[in-house]
């Protein structure tokens, strides 16, 4: 297995509850740190429903591993930000037997 090319600078963010002054709460995103990553697109899928075309391309984002419990270790439910682009982390797994790298399975979030 070849080493990943960590050439993309991503900001790891975690969701934080914030009061909305109406008795409820909203969600804000707090930066946890910057990680260098390799981003690879997976196999895309396309389908149609009610005259709308829907497409999805899963991403595999590889970063250096960090100890479990560290703020620098991504977990599902967090996200990466690269400028205006946002990648929601769906799952995280160790990439290699030596636990040197993590693979984050993600999807790009897009607003219409």
PENOR-V212711 format. One record per pair of residues at least 4 apart in sequence whose ideal C-beta (glycine too) atoms are under 6 Angstrom apart, sorted by the first residue. I is the first residue (numbers start at 1). GAP is how many residues later the second one is. Records with the same first field share a line. If there is no record, write none. Layout:
# PENOR-V212711
I->GAP ; GAP
This chain:
# PENOR-V212711
4->34 ; 58
5->33
6->30 ; 31 ; 32
8->29 ; 31
10->25 ; 27 ; 70 ; 72
11->20 ; 23 ; 70
12->20 ; 21 ; 23 ; 62
13->16 ; 18 ; 66 ; 68
14->16 ; 18 ; 64
15->12
16->12 ; 14
17->8
18->8 ; 10
19->6
20->4 ; 5 ; 6
32->39
33->39
35->28
37->24 ; 26
38->24
39->20 ; 22
40->20
41->16 ; 18
42->16
44->13
45->11
46->9
47->7
48->5
59->47
60->43
61->43 ; 45
62->33 ; 39 ; 41
63->39
65->34 ; 35 ; 36 ; 37
66->4 ; 6 ; 7
74->4 ; 15 ; 18 ; 30
76->13 ; 15
78->11
79->7 ; 9 ; 10
80->7
81->5
86->23
87->19 ; 21
88->18 ; 19 ; 21
89->15 ; 17
90->15 ; 16
91->14
92->10 ; 12
93->10
94->5
95->6 ; 8
96->4 ; 5
